[in-house]
Amino acid sequence: MNQLIQNLVGMGGLTDQVIATDFLISAKAAVRNYTVAITETATPELKTALRQQLNDAIATHEKITNYMMAKGYYHPHDLSEQLQLDLTAADTAINLAQKLQ
């Protein structure tokens, strides 16, 4: 999103956080889906391929998590700080929706 538009609607740099959060959620889903697929697969060759994909998905999840923690978007070890961050993001979303009405 264009920085001018972000500032006009009161989002500031929030879009980077939203994109990173969506990416993290997708990476978590990929890890879960590969794990299920491995348990459902009968051939050793496919299991090997899926395990490699699972390892890649885990590595991607770690990179996204580290990025988000470095940027202050994610606080997995401080629940009160994460709660405050989530409440702020929710307030921003509500305010944005009200501005667009």
C-alpha positions as CSV (number, residue, x, y, z in Angstrom):
1,M,0.0,0.0,0.0
2,N,1.2,3.5,-0.8
3,Q,2.7,5.3,2.3
4,L,0.5,8.3,1.6
5,I,-2.6,6.2,1.6
6,Q,-1.5,4.4,4.7
7,N,-1.0,7.6,6.6
8,L,-4.3,9.0,5.4
9,V,-6.3,6.1,6.8
10,G,-4.2,5.9,9.9
11,M,-2.4,2.6,9.3
12,G,1.2,3.9,9.2
13,G,3.6,1.0,8.8
14,L,1.0,-1.5,10.0
15,T,0.7,-3.1,6.5
16,D,4.2,-4.6,6.9
17,Q,3.1,-6.2,10.1
18,V,-0.1,-7.5,8.5
19,I,1.8,-9.0,5.6
20,A,4.3,-10.7,7.9
21,T,1.5,-12.0,10.1
22,D,-0.4,-13.5,7.2
23,F,2.9,-15.0,5.9
24,L,3.5,-16.5,9.4
25,I,0.0,-18.0,9.6
26,S,0.5,-19.5,6.1
27,A,3.8,-21.0,7.1
28,K,2.2,-22.5,10.2
29,A,-0.5,-24.0,8.1
30,A,2.1,-25.5,5.7
31,V,3.9,-27.2,8.5
32,R,0.6,-28.7,9.8
33,N,-0.5,-29.8,6.3
34,Y,2.9,-31.4,5.4
35,T,2.8,-33.3,8.7
36,V,-0.7,-34.6,8.0
37,A,0.3,-35.5,4.4
38,I,3.3,-37.5,5.7
39,T,1.1,-39.6,7.9
40,E,-1.3,-40.3,5.0
41,T,1.4,-41.2,2.4
42,A,2.2,-44.8,1.6
43,T,5.3,-44.6,-0.6
44,P,8.7,-44.0,0.8
45,E,9.7,-41.7,-2.0
46,L,6.8,-39.4,-1.4
47,K,7.4,-39.4,2.3
48,T,11.0,-38.3,1.7
49,A,9.8,-35.5,-0.6
50,L,7.2,-34.4,1.9
51,R,9.7,-34.5,4.7
52,Q,12.0,-32.1,2.7
53,Q,9.1,-29.8,2.1
54,L,8.2,-30.0,5.8
55,N,11.8,-29.0,6.7
56,D,11.7,-26.1,4.3
57,A,8.4,-25.0,5.8
58,I,9.8,-25.1,9.3
59,A,12.8,-23.1,8.2
60,T,10.6,-20.5,6.5
61,H,8.5,-20.3,9.7
62,E,11.6,-19.7,11.7
63,K,12.8,-16.9,9.4
64,I,9.5,-15.1,9.5
65,T,9.3,-15.5,13.3
66,N,12.8,-14.0,13.7
67,Y,12.0,-11.2,11.3
68,M,8.8,-10.3,13.2
69,M,10.5,-10.5,16.6
70,A,13.3,-8.2,15.3
71,K,10.8,-5.7,14.0
72,G,8.7,-5.8,17.2
73,Y,5.7,-7.3,15.5
74,Y,5.6,-10.6,17.5
75,H,6.4,-11.3,21.1
76,P,6.0,-15.0,21.6
77,H,7.7,-15.0,25.0
78,D,5.9,-12.0,26.5
79,L,2.2,-12.6,26.4
80,S,1.2,-9.3,27.9
81,E,3.2,-7.4,25.4
82,Q,1.7,-9.5,22.6
83,L,-1.8,-8.9,23.9
84,Q,-1.2,-5.2,23.9
85,L,0.1,-5.4,20.3
86,D,-2.9,-7.4,19.2
87,L,-5.3,-5.0,20.9
88,T,-3.6,-2.0,19.2
89,A,-3.9,-3.8,15.8
90,A,-7.6,-4.5,16.5
91,D,-8.3,-0.9,17.4
92,T,-6.5,0.2,14.2
93,A,-8.7,-2.1,12.1
94,I,-11.9,-0.9,13.8
95,N,-10.9,2.7,13.3
96,L,-10.0,2.0,9.6
97,A,-13.4,0.4,9.1
98,Q,-15.2,3.4,10.6
99,K,-13.2,5.8,8.4
100,L,-14.2,3.9,5.3
101,Q,-17.9,4.0,6.1
